[in-house]
Structures are given as C-alpha cells and as structure tokens.
C-alpha cells in the first residue's frame, strides 16, 4: 500500500508544504535538496528512516523528529524512503507571516526554531495527533474556520517541537529490548519467531510487542526481518556467496521469499544490489 498526501501552499500564512506518507514498502531514494528561507520539521510516527545532513547520517526510529534549517542540503543517504508513516512540515522563517501569529509571537517562534540545539530528538506525544488534525482540517474545501483550526494545531506542533528538542528526550533502550537485539544478532541463521524471542527474554509476546513499539518504533517481527536483510546486504557486498545460499543461511524458507522481503525493504533485488 502506498498512501501519500502532500498539501502544497495550503493557504496558511508561512506554510509551504504539509505532507504525510504511509508506505507498506520502500520507495525511491530521496535526492539531495534544500529549502531556502524555510525550516523543515519531519516526524516519523512509525518505521525507520535514514537522513544525511552534511557529513552526518541520522538514523530515525518511530517517534523521532528531524529538523533541517534554511538552505541546508539533505537527502536519505542513498537509502530508499522506508516503509512506515512519516509527516513533514515546511514553513518560512524569514520575514514572513506565520500561522496568524502576531509579530511578537511569530518572531519568538521562528527564533526558537532556528535555535533548535539538536537535529534529531524524541517527539512530543501529541505530535501525530496535531498533524493529523491539521491535515483533516485542510482536506477538501476547507472553510476559513477550518484553516484557523489547522493553523492552531500546526502552531502547537511547532511549539511542541521546540520544547521536545530542548528537552533532548533521547529514548533509552531497556534491558529487555537490548537482550532481544542481542538474541536476534546471535541467531540470524535460524528461524526466529516473536513467541521464541519473547520466551528467550522472559516477556509475553504482547508486552514485547508494546516495548518494541515504544522504544524502536516497530514491532519485534519487523525488527527481526530488518536485521536479517541488513546482514544479507553485508554478505552480498562483501562475499561471493550465491543468493540462494545467503537466503538459506539467514533462515529464509525460500529464495523467492528472501528476494521479495529484500526488495520490499531496499527497493531492489539481491542480485541487482550485488551488482551495485
């Protein structure tokens, strides 16, 4: 499933773009680009995504935000736009009206956005709700009252973004999730099910699922599959092992299933990936 919505110039002061995608498989690589005079705020509600800003690569997990400042070139570090749910908001911050705010509050908010101390941080719990509300208000023939409601939600989202970045709410990884990650790394050549993993770490499947969602932004089954595909990429790039042998060495029931899973997460086949 590919669900992508992008509202260009939604007739809100200072808002250039408001978008959201819900991808069930990987999409094209995001090329290098920048936003002159604008700040872009991304919120990854679910999944994983990689971004490059300058010489640094940021690995986002579900629940993270990522911010770029005016004229900063960024891309997805050669990786596809990953499966998951991502929102993005682009706003003007240079001598432009913003979300019906008076001049004093506009200046305070834009200065705070430009002064964000870290580019990747834990989002406020209301981030997704506020963005969904703004999108809902702007869908179809939005009335002036609906636009005002959308502006209020986006203003709250930006304020929450500033406070979240200042708090630098780095998500700690619990002991049970760390043990789970170690177990998966040590058993990549086997068939690993979520019940097996939950027994290994002493937690019920439901509790383990909730813990993974909260800390890594994806369920344990998805983490297991991604770990295997990431190791497959290493083997394809650094060894001459046949694709079939790599598939079997990682516990895939068939080469066909391995190739399907590989393409869903990387947007290319194992053979094409090896060719570069």
Backbone bond lengths (Angstrom), bond angles and torsions (degrees), N, CA, C in turn:
res aa  C-N    CA-C-N  psi(-1)  N-CA   C-N-CA  omega(-1)  CA-C   N-CA-C  phi
1 X - - - 1.464 - - 1.524 109.72 -
2 X 1.316 117.05 134.32 1.460 122.12 176.89 1.523 108.08 -126.89
3 X 1.295 116.69 111.64 1.459 122.52 -178.91 1.519 107.08 -123.38
4 X 1.329 115.96 108.25 1.465 120.36 -178.46 1.524 109.33 -128.75
5 X 1.318 115.43 128.55 1.458 121.94 178.29 1.519 108.21 -127.11
6 X 1.325 116.79 130.13 1.464 120.85 178.93 1.516 108.96 -137.67
7 X 1.334 116.39 117.03 1.457 122.33 179.42 1.527 108.17 -99.04
8 X 1.312 115.91 103.95 1.459 121.69 179.02 1.528 108.52 -89.01
9 X 1.319 116.39 129.21 1.461 121.79 179.32 1.534 110.93 46.97
10 X 1.343 116.81 67.80 1.472 120.26 -174.84 1.530 114.28 -79.60
11 X 1.326 116.69 20.90 1.472 122.01 177.10 1.523 111.81 62.17
12 X 1.318 114.99 40.89 1.462 122.19 169.47 1.515 107.05 -120.06
13 X 1.316 119.40 133.00 1.468 121.19 -176.89 1.526 112.28 -53.88
14 X 1.322 115.04 124.85 1.457 121.18 175.23 1.516 115.67 82.49
15 X 1.328 118.72 -8.37 1.463 120.63 -177.86 1.526 109.18 -92.45
16 X 1.324 115.90 120.87 1.462 121.63 178.81 1.522 110.37 -89.39
17 X 1.335 116.19 -47.83 1.462 121.05 -175.98 1.532 109.86 -148.87
18 X 1.312 114.96 140.71 1.461 122.55 169.14 1.519 106.47 -130.97
19 X 1.334 117.09 124.07 1.460 118.98 -175.69 1.515 112.83 -141.07
20 X 1.333 113.63 165.03 1.467 120.71 176.84 1.525 108.19 -154.96
21 X 1.328 116.71 135.74 1.467 118.29 168.52 1.516 109.96 -124.59
22 X 1.326 113.26 150.29 1.465 122.34 173.46 1.517 106.23 -129.00
23 X 1.328 116.44 99.95 1.458 121.46 -175.20 1.526 110.47 -107.93
24 X 1.319 116.20 136.09 1.464 121.28 174.26 1.525 111.41 -99.54
25 X 1.331 116.98 -0.43 1.456 122.11 175.98 1.530 107.82 -153.05
26 X 1.324 116.44 163.23 1.462 120.82 -177.27 1.526 111.25 -68.48
27 X 1.344 115.76 147.48 1.462 122.58 178.37 1.527 109.46 -118.72
28 X 1.331 115.92 -172.76 1.459 120.64 -173.40 1.533 112.15 -61.08
29 X 1.327 114.09 157.54 1.459 121.66 174.77 1.529 109.66 -62.13
30 X 1.318 116.53 140.57 1.465 121.39 174.84 1.526 108.33 -86.33
31 X 1.310 116.71 115.42 1.456 120.90 -176.91 1.514 113.39 -75.03
32 X 1.318 115.96 167.39 1.457 121.55 -179.13 1.522 110.11 -64.81
33 X 1.323 115.99 133.39 1.463 121.12 179.65 1.516 108.82 -160.42
34 X 1.313 117.16 169.07 1.457 122.38 177.47 1.519 108.16 -144.96
35 X 1.338 116.46 171.19 1.462 122.22 -179.20 1.531 108.79 -128.34
36 X 1.325 117.66 91.55 1.470 120.44 -177.92 1.530 111.92 -57.83
37 X 1.314 115.07 128.74 1.452 120.84 177.03 1.517 115.05 71.13
38 X 1.334 117.48 11.03 1.468 120.81 -174.66 1.525 111.72 -130.51
39 X 1.323 114.15 154.02 1.461 122.61 169.24 1.518 107.59 -105.44
40 X 1.334 116.94 135.18 1.463 121.18 173.60 1.525 108.71 -110.81
41 X 1.319 115.59 130.13 1.464 121.79 177.85 1.521 107.76 -118.05
42 X 1.324 116.99 119.70 1.463 122.30 177.62 1.524 109.34 -106.96
43 X 1.308 115.69 143.99 1.464 121.88 175.00 1.518 108.25 -129.52
44 X 1.330 116.38 116.00 1.457 121.88 178.15 1.526 108.03 -93.00
45 X 1.320 116.01 103.52 1.465 120.12 -177.36 1.520 111.58 -76.43
46 X 1.324 117.03 -34.55 1.459 120.35 -177.72 1.516 109.64 -152.37
47 X 1.340 116.22 143.50 1.453 121.48 176.93 1.522 112.41 103.15
48 X 1.320 114.96 -155.96 1.462 122.76 177.37 1.519 108.46 -137.76
49 X 1.325 115.31 151.34 1.462 119.97 177.88 1.521 108.85 -155.89
50 X 1.311 115.08 143.57 1.464 121.06 179.93 1.524 108.82 -113.75
51 X 1.333 115.60 135.81 1.461 121.55 175.52 1.526 109.47 -130.39
52 X 1.332 115.08 149.11 1.464 121.04 175.97 1.509 108.43 -118.77
53 X 1.321 114.82 131.05 1.460 121.97 176.99 1.517 106.66 -131.39
54 X 1.326 116.23 111.53 1.462 119.18 -173.81 1.526 109.83 65.67
55 X 1.320 116.28 -128.42 1.464 120.99 -179.76 1.526 112.67 -94.63
56 X 1.322 117.07 2.66 1.467 119.30 -175.24 1.523 111.31 -108.76
57 X 1.333 115.44 138.67 1.460 121.64 176.60 1.525 108.50 -107.77
58 X 1.312 116.12 130.85 1.461 123.06 -179.62 1.522 109.20 -108.88
59 X 1.320 116.81 129.36 1.463 122.22 176.88 1.521 108.87 -104.01
60 X 1.327 116.71 110.09 1.458 121.27 -178.44 1.519 110.63 -93.93
61 X 1.324 115.61 140.84 1.451 123.03 169.94 1.520 108.51 -112.11
62 X 1.316 116.38 163.96 1.453 120.37 179.39 1.517 111.61 -53.55
63 X 1.328 116.69 132.33 1.459 121.42 -177.23 1.510 113.97 98.24
64 X 1.349 117.44 -2.60 1.459 121.69 -179.76 1.528 111.16 -94.77
65 X 1.330 115.07 154.57 1.458 121.88 170.06 1.522 109.83 -115.76
66 X 1.333 114.38 156.41 1.456 121.26 178.98 1.524 107.36 -140.75
67 X 1.331 116.65 132.80 1.463 121.73 -174.22 1.522 109.87 -125.51
68 X 1.344 115.88 134.79 1.460 120.27 170.85 1.517 108.47 -120.50
69 X 1.317 115.57 144.18 1.455 122.52 -177.50 1.535 110.27 -95.67
70 X 1.332 118.12 171.51 1.469 120.56 -175.51 1.529 113.18 -53.98
71 X 1.324 115.03 135.49 1.469 123.99 172.89 1.521 114.09 69.76
72 X 1.309 119.02 7.07 1.462 120.78 179.36 1.526 109.86 -83.47
73 X 1.334 115.98 122.56 1.461 120.09 -179.46 1.525 109.54 -78.76
74 X 1.319 115.67 134.10 1.461 120.37 -179.69 1.526 109.24 -147.84
75 X 1.345 115.71 160.46 1.460 122.07 179.05 1.524 108.35 -156.54
76 X 1.325 116.17 -171.51 1.469 119.46 -179.49 1.522 112.32 -98.91
77 X 1.314 116.88 26.56 1.471 123.55 173.63 1.528 112.28 55.73
78 X 1.334 116.02 36.15 1.455 119.68 178.33 1.512 114.68 78.01
79 X 1.325 117.08 1.12 1.459 121.82 -179.63 1.531 109.62 -99.00
80 X 1.334 117.68 152.36 1.477 118.99 177.74 1.520 111.26 -69.03
81 X 1.324 115.69 160.48 1.453 119.11 168.55 1.521 106.51 -67.43
82 X 1.307 116.53 119.60 1.459 121.71 -167.00 1.515 111.44 -80.65
83 X 1.338 115.04 164.73 1.457 119.14 174.90 1.517 109.26 -66.34
84 X 1.318 116.05 143.70 1.453 120.23 -178.47 1.514 110.58 147.52
85 X 1.327 115.77 -164.79 1.464 122.56 179.69 1.520 108.23 -124.38
86 X 1.317 116.79 120.11 1.458 122.50 -177.09 1.532 110.05 -131.77
87 X 1.329 115.95 138.05 1.472 122.51 174.26 1.530 108.21 -114.90
88 X 1.329 116.88 150.81 1.463 120.26 172.35 1.524 109.67 -142.50
89 X 1.319 114.40 142.54 1.462 122.30 179.51 1.521 107.67 -133.41
90 X 1.332 116.38 126.25 1.466 121.88 179.12 1.520 107.95 -117.22
91 X 1.341 116.71 122.57 1.467 121.01 -177.94 1.526 110.30 -129.04
92 X 1.326 115.05 147.68 1.468 120.50 176.63 1.527 109.43 -78.49
93 X 1.322 115.52 139.67 1.472 119.00 -178.21 1.521 112.38 -128.18
94 X 1.317 116.75 11.69 1.466 119.35 -178.85 1.530 109.67 -119.83
95 X 1.323 115.89 105.77 1.472 121.96 173.63 1.527 112.11 48.94
96 X 1.322 115.71 49.44 1.457 120.09 -179.72 1.522 109.25 -137.37
97 X 1.331 118.81 144.50 1.466 120.15 172.18 1.528 109.87 -57.72
98 X 1.318 116.07 153.95 1.461 119.47 -178.20 1.517 110.07 -144.73
99 X 1.323 116.42 110.89 1.464 124.26 169.47 1.529 113.61 52.78
100 X 1.313 116.51 38.86 1.465 122.97 177.04 1.536 113.32 64.03
101 X 1.319 118.11 15.48 1.461 121.15 177.95 1.526 110.01 -75.27
102 X 1.336 116.63 148.04 1.457 118.41 174.56 1.527 108.88 -71.31
103 X 1.312 116.55 169.59 1.466 120.46 -171.32 1.522 112.58 -61.09
104 X 1.321 117.25 -37.16 1.468 120.35 -178.96 1.522 110.86 -67.07
105 X 1.328 117.03 -47.99 1.469 120.11 -178.50 1.527 111.41 -70.23
106 X 1.333 116.56 -34.33 1.465 119.34 175.67 1.520 110.42 -61.92
107 X 1.336 116.72 -45.14 1.452 120.35 -179.96 1.530 110.95 -64.34
108 X 1.322 117.46 -41.30 1.457 120.71 178.71 1.525 111.56 -61.78
109 X 1.328 116.29 -44.11 1.469 119.73 -177.51 1.522 111.67 -69.91
110 X 1.327 117.82 -44.04 1.462 119.63 -178.88 1.532 111.08 -66.33
111 X 1.326 117.23 -38.10 1.465 119.32 176.34 1.521 111.03 -64.19
112 X 1.329 116.08 -39.40 1.462 119.67 179.04 1.528 110.86 -65.59
113 X 1.341 117.53 -40.11 1.462 120.79 178.03 1.527 111.11 -64.21
114 X 1.329 115.90 -43.17 1.468 119.66 179.92 1.523 112.39 -68.86
115 X 1.333 116.09 -19.89 1.464 120.19 -178.80 1.517 113.91 -100.63
116 X 1.316 117.53 12.42 1.475 120.36 -179.83 1.526 109.64 -55.44
117 X 1.342 117.39 126.26 1.465 120.42 -170.59 1.523 115.05 -78.32
118 X 1.329 118.55 -20.48 1.461 120.73 -177.99 1.518 108.79 -141.61
119 X 1.304 117.34 146.59 1.464 120.47 -173.37 1.523 113.24 -86.60
120 X 1.308 117.50 -25.40 1.460 121.68 179.84 1.514 108.81 -123.78
121 X 1.326 115.96 130.89 1.460 119.26 -177.44 1.519 109.05 -161.96
122 X 1.316 115.69 168.49 1.453 122.48 179.16 1.518 110.00 -73.30
123 X 1.314 117.44 131.48 1.462 121.61 -179.52 1.521 111.59 -76.33
124 X 1.321 115.12 157.19 1.461 120.87 172.63 1.530 108.47 -66.59
125 X 1.334 118.80 144.70 1.473 120.68 -177.97 1.522 114.66 -57.06
126 X 1.339 118.11 -23.74 1.460 120.70 -177.86 1.528 112.99 -90.15
127 X 1.313 118.51 2.43 1.471 120.82 -173.34 1.528 112.08 -56.57
128 X 1.316 117.21 -51.72 1.457 120.14 -178.26 1.519 112.85 -63.28
129 X 1.326 116.68 -40.48 1.468 120.78 179.29 1.524 110.88 -61.31
130 X 1.325 117.21 -44.81 1.464 120.87 -178.40 1.524 111.91 -65.53
131 X 1.321 116.85 -40.14 1.465 120.07 179.37 1.528 111.23 -69.97
132 X 1.323 117.02 -41.84 1.462 119.86 177.42 1.533 111.09 -61.95
133 X 1.333 115.88 -38.47 1.463 119.13 179.00 1.525 110.62 -64.14
134 X 1.333 116.65 -43.67 1.466 119.53 179.13 1.522 111.28 -62.21
135 X 1.329 116.58 -42.93 1.469 120.41 179.49 1.524 110.42 -63.27
136 X 1.332 116.73 -42.85 1.465 120.48 -179.89 1.530 110.65 -62.79
137 X 1.330 116.97 -41.15 1.464 120.39 -178.76 1.521 112.03 -66.96
138 X 1.338 116.95 -29.95 1.460 120.94 -175.96 1.525 113.36 -92.88
139 X 1.325 116.98 -5.03 1.461 120.08 -178.51 1.530 110.26 -74.01
140 X 1.326 115.73 142.68 1.460 119.95 178.96 1.518 112.02 71.67
141 X 1.307 115.66 -149.07 1.465 122.22 -179.64 1.534 108.75 -87.88
142 X 1.310 116.32 84.82 1.459 120.96 -175.52 1.519 111.15 -70.91
143 X 1.322 115.52 131.47 1.461 120.55 175.85 1.523 109.71 -77.25
144 X 1.332 116.32 169.29 1.458 119.56 178.24 1.528 110.65 -63.15
145 X 1.336 116.13 -35.71 1.465 119.38 177.83 1.529 110.99 -66.13
146 X 1.331 116.37 -38.98 1.465 120.18 177.71 1.526 110.50 -65.33
147 X 1.323 117.24 -38.43 1.470 120.07 178.04 1.530 110.81 -65.80
148 X 1.311 116.18 -37.12 1.460 119.32 176.98 1.523 110.42 -64.30
149 X 1.339 116.70 -42.03 1.468 120.48 177.83 1.526 110.54 -62.81
150 X 1.342 116.48 -42.34 1.466 120.29 178.46 1.526 110.45 -62.42
151 X 1.340 117.10 -42.24 1.460 120.68 179.34 1.527 111.19 -62.36
152 X 1.330 116.84 -40.02 1.465 120.63 178.67 1.527 110.70 -63.65
153 X 1.343 116.70 -42.56 1.462 120.17 179.46 1.526 111.07 -64.62
154 X 1.342 117.03 -41.94 1.467 119.57 -179.73 1.529 111.61 -69.63
155 X 1.327 117.38 -35.52 1.463 119.69 176.19 1.531 109.98 -63.37
156 X 1.337 116.12 -43.21 1.467 119.26 176.92 1.525 111.00 -62.38
157 X 1.336 116.43 -40.95 1.460 120.07 178.68 1.526 111.25 -59.96
158 X 1.333 117.28 -43.74 1.460 119.84 -179.50 1.527 111.59 -67.23
159 X 1.327 117.28 -38.61 1.466 120.17 176.60 1.531 109.69 -63.87
160 X 1.340 116.51 -43.91 1.468 120.36 178.39 1.532 110.29 -62.04
161 X 1.339 116.36 -35.27 1.461 120.54 178.02 1.525 110.88 -62.43
162 X 1.326 116.32 -45.64 1.471 120.66 -179.89 1.529 110.73 -62.42
163 X 1.327 117.12 -46.00 1.472 119.34 -178.55 1.521 111.17 -67.44
164 X 1.334 117.39 -36.83 1.462 119.69 178.89 1.525 111.09 -66.30
165 X 1.332 116.66 -39.40 1.470 119.25 179.68 1.522 111.23 -67.34
166 X 1.324 116.15 -36.94 1.471 119.64 179.53 1.521 111.04 -67.96
167 X 1.344 115.69 -36.55 1.464 119.45 178.54 1.519 111.10 -72.76
168 X 1.363 115.73 -22.58 1.471 121.38 -178.72 1.514 110.10 48.90
169 X 1.332 114.80 59.07 1.458 120.14 -174.52 1.523 110.64 -76.50
170 X 1.309 116.08 72.59 1.462 120.03 176.96 1.518 108.74 -66.77
171 X 1.324 116.22 129.75 1.449 120.14 -175.75 1.524 110.36 -79.23
172 X 1.322 118.69 117.42 1.455 119.43 177.14 1.521 110.54 -73.20
173 X 1.308 116.76 148.57 1.458 121.56 176.29 1.516 108.03 -95.65
174 X 1.324 116.42 124.03 1.463 120.87 -177.43 1.522 110.43 -71.67
175 X 1.329 114.92 164.96 1.469 120.63 -179.75 1.520 110.44 -62.06
176 X 1.343 117.59 -38.33 1.463 119.39 -176.91 1.522 111.28 -69.04
177 X 1.329 118.38 -37.41 1.462 120.50 177.35 1.526 109.90 -70.89
178 X 1.307 117.22 -38.55 1.468 119.94 177.14 1.522 110.87 -62.59
179 X 1.331 117.63 -41.65 1.474 120.86 176.80 1.525 110.39 -64.40
180 X 1.309 116.00 -38.72 1.469 120.10 178.38 1.524 110.73 -61.94
181 X 1.325 116.79 -44.92 1.460 120.72 179.54 1.521 110.97 -61.92
182 X 1.331 116.78 -40.69 1.462 120.66 178.58 1.527 111.28 -65.24
183 X 1.339 115.73 -40.84 1.473 119.96 179.84 1.527 110.09 -62.23
184 X 1.313 117.10 -45.74 1.467 121.04 179.61 1.522 110.34 -61.30
185 X 1.323 117.39 -44.76 1.465 121.29 -179.24 1.523 111.76 -61.49
186 X 1.326 116.34 -33.78 1.473 121.17 -177.82 1.525 112.88 -83.88
187 X 1.337 118.26 -11.77 1.469 121.47 -175.64 1.525 111.93 -127.82
188 X 1.334 117.28 30.78 1.461 120.59 -177.74 1.526 112.45 -61.63
189 X 1.327 117.51 -26.49 1.456 121.04 -178.56 1.514 113.85 -82.88
190 X 1.326 117.09 3.93 1.456 121.04 -177.72 1.526 110.33 -116.46
191 X 1.324 114.82 164.74 1.460 119.39 170.97 1.523 107.79 -78.11
192 X 1.317 117.15 118.15 1.474 122.23 -177.79 1.517 108.02 -113.44
193 X 1.306 116.78 119.21 1.460 120.72 175.09 1.524 109.27 -103.29
194 X 1.321 115.79 161.38 1.465 119.25 178.52 1.533 111.39 -62.53
195 X 1.338 120.05 -43.00 1.478 118.79 175.46 1.530 113.22 -58.49
196 X 1.346 116.82 -38.99 1.462 119.97 176.98 1.530 110.30 -61.76
197 X 1.327 115.84 -45.33 1.460 120.46 -178.09 1.527 110.54 -65.70
198 X 1.329 116.61 -40.82 1.470 119.69 -179.41 1.520 110.96 -64.48
199 X 1.345 116.71 -37.96 1.476 118.90 176.94 1.523 110.51 -66.26
200 X 1.317 116.75 -38.28 1.471 120.55 -177.17 1.525 111.60 -64.67
201 X 1.337 117.62 -31.05 1.467 120.11 -176.97 1.525 112.35 -106.61
202 X 1.335 117.15 1.29 1.456 120.72 174.43 1.510 115.50 73.07
203 X 1.343 115.75 38.89 1.457 120.41 179.79 1.525 108.43 -137.56
204 X 1.311 118.30 146.99 1.459 120.61 178.76 1.528 109.66 -66.51
205 X 1.343 117.33 152.88 1.475 119.14 178.33 1.529 113.05 -55.15
206 X 1.334 116.90 -39.68 1.469 119.62 -179.20 1.527 111.10 -65.44
207 X 1.339 116.28 -43.97 1.471 119.71 179.18 1.517 111.08 -66.61
208 X 1.332 116.67 -38.43 1.467 119.55 178.84 1.524 110.51 -65.57
209 X 1.316 116.38 -41.11 1.468 121.32 177.73 1.529 110.08 -59.10
210 X 1.330 116.43 -47.36 1.470 120.43 -179.54 1.520 111.17 -63.95
211 X 1.334 116.95 -39.50 1.465 121.21 -179.04 1.525 111.07 -64.98
212 X 1.334 116.48 -43.11 1.464 120.24 178.62 1.522 111.15 -64.75
213 X 1.336 116.02 -43.29 1.457 119.82 178.43 1.520 111.10 -58.89
214 X 1.306 116.29 -43.51 1.457 121.01 -176.35 1.522 111.72 -69.17
215 X 1.323 117.72 -40.45 1.463 120.18 -171.57 1.527 114.11 -96.88
216 X 1.337 117.74 -33.45 1.461 120.25 -176.49 1.519 113.14 -114.01
217 X 1.340 116.80 -9.37 1.449 119.76 176.91 1.516 115.08 77.55
218 X 1.328 117.78 13.61 1.458 121.35 177.57 1.522 108.76 -153.64
219 X 1.333 118.36 155.92 1.458 120.81 -178.02 1.525 111.57 -73.75
220 X 1.337 117.54 162.14 1.464 119.87 -176.68 1.521 113.77 -61.73
221 X 1.360 117.32 -36.17 1.459 119.07 178.45 1.518 112.01 -61.60
222 X 1.319 116.30 -39.78 1.462 120.95 177.38 1.530 110.67 -66.59
223 X 1.328 116.88 -39.11 1.469 120.20 178.20 1.529 110.64 -62.22
224 X 1.332 116.84 -42.98 1.463 120.96 179.58 1.531 110.01 -59.73
225 X 1.344 116.28 -48.42 1.464 120.21 -178.86 1.523 111.19 -62.50
226 X 1.318 117.43 -44.84 1.461 120.31 179.98 1.525 111.30 -62.45
227 X 1.319 117.29 -38.45 1.468 120.58 179.18 1.520 110.41 -62.47
228 X 1.325 116.66 -41.58 1.463 120.33 179.44 1.533 110.97 -66.96
229 X 1.327 116.92 -42.87 1.462 119.78 -179.60 1.528 110.87 -66.46
230 X 1.324 117.04 -37.20 1.471 120.08 178.48 1.525 110.27 -64.16
231 X 1.331 117.03 -40.34 1.468 119.74 177.56 1.524 110.28 -68.92
232 X 1.326 116.98 -35.65 1.461 119.85 177.00 1.528 110.94 -61.35
233 X 1.316 116.85 -38.77 1.465 120.19 177.86 1.522 110.57 -60.91
234 X 1.319 116.63 -40.47 1.465 120.35 177.48 1.522 110.70 -63.21
235 X 1.327 117.04 -45.66 1.466 120.46 -179.01 1.521 111.32 -65.71
236 X 1.311 117.70 -37.95 1.469 120.72 178.76 1.522 111.67 -66.37
237 X 1.327 116.05 -34.76 1.459 119.86 -177.56 1.514 114.31 -84.87
238 X 1.336 117.07 -25.66 1.464 119.46 -171.16 1.524 114.19 -115.43
239 X 1.328 118.69 -5.36 1.462 121.10 179.45 1.523 109.96 -131.82
240 X 1.334 115.09 170.82 1.461 121.22 175.76 1.519 111.54 -105.50
241 X 1.324 117.36 16.75 1.459 120.70 -179.29 1.530 110.05 -60.53
242 X 1.326 117.80 137.25 1.475 119.68 176.54 1.525 110.57 -61.35
243 X 1.326 115.34 153.45 1.467 120.26 -179.69 1.516 110.84 -58.66
244 X 1.319 116.88 -41.04 1.469 120.21 -179.94 1.519 111.12 -60.48
245 X 1.325 116.80 -41.82 1.462 120.48 -179.56 1.528 110.98 -67.37
246 X 1.314 116.52 -38.75 1.470 119.79 177.63 1.524 109.81 -63.26
247 X 1.329 116.47 -43.92 1.467 120.32 179.68 1.524 110.98 -58.40
248 X 1.321 116.19 -47.79 1.467 119.60 -178.27 1.522 112.04 -69.07
249 X 1.339 116.41 -33.68 1.464 119.54 -179.47 1.522 111.97 -68.33
250 X 1.314 116.78 -19.30 1.457 120.84 179.89 1.532 112.55 -103.45
251 X 1.322 115.57 11.82 1.454 119.32 172.91 1.516 115.38 81.52
252 X 1.346 118.30 15.43 1.461 120.02 177.05 1.525 108.89 -79.00
253 X 1.329 116.10 139.30 1.461 120.92 -175.82 1.519 111.84 -68.23
254 X 1.333 116.89 -27.76 1.465 120.10 -179.76 1.517 109.89 -152.53
255 X 1.320 115.57 157.40 1.463 120.66 176.24 1.525 110.58 -64.31
256 X 1.334 115.77 -34.57 1.471 120.39 179.75 1.526 111.30 -61.91
257 X 1.336 116.30 -45.74 1.462 119.83 179.80 1.523 110.45 -65.63
258 X 1.332 116.25 -40.18 1.459 119.86 177.55 1.524 110.87 -60.28
259 X 1.336 116.93 -46.27 1.471 120.75 -178.68 1.529 111.20 -64.14
260 X 1.331 116.54 -38.65 1.468 120.69 179.07 1.523 110.96 -65.02
261 X 1.334 116.26 -46.70 1.465 120.90 179.76 1.524 110.79 -65.10
262 X 1.326 116.80 -39.87 1.465 121.39 179.83 1.526 110.42 -61.84
263 X 1.327 116.58 -45.83 1.463 119.83 -178.18 1.521 111.42 -68.86
264 X 1.334 117.34 -35.07 1.464 119.94 -179.37 1.527 110.80 -63.64
265 X 1.332 117.58 -32.71 1.461 120.48 -177.39 1.522 113.94 -96.45
266 X 1.325 117.89 -19.42 1.469 119.69 -176.21 1.523 113.38 -120.33
267 X 1.319 117.07 -9.88 1.478 124.00 -178.06 1.528 112.87 65.02
268 X 1.302 116.98 23.18 1.453 120.63 174.49 1.526 108.39 -150.81
269 X 1.328 117.27 163.64 1.461 120.83 179.35 1.531 110.01 -85.84
270 X 1.332 118.42 160.38 1.473 119.94 177.39 1.529 112.34 -56.91
271 X 1.333 116.55 -41.35 1.469 120.00 -179.10 1.525 111.49 -65.00
272 X 1.335 116.51 -44.38 1.467 120.43 179.20 1.523 110.54 -66.53
273 X 1.329 117.36 -36.80 1.467 120.43 178.25 1.531 110.14 -62.44
274 X 1.323 117.12 -41.60 1.470 120.48 179.82 1.522 110.87 -64.99
275 X 1.327 116.57 -37.07 1.471 119.18 179.31 1.519 111.48 -69.81
276 X 1.343 116.62 -21.45 1.462 120.86 178.45 1.505 112.06 82.42
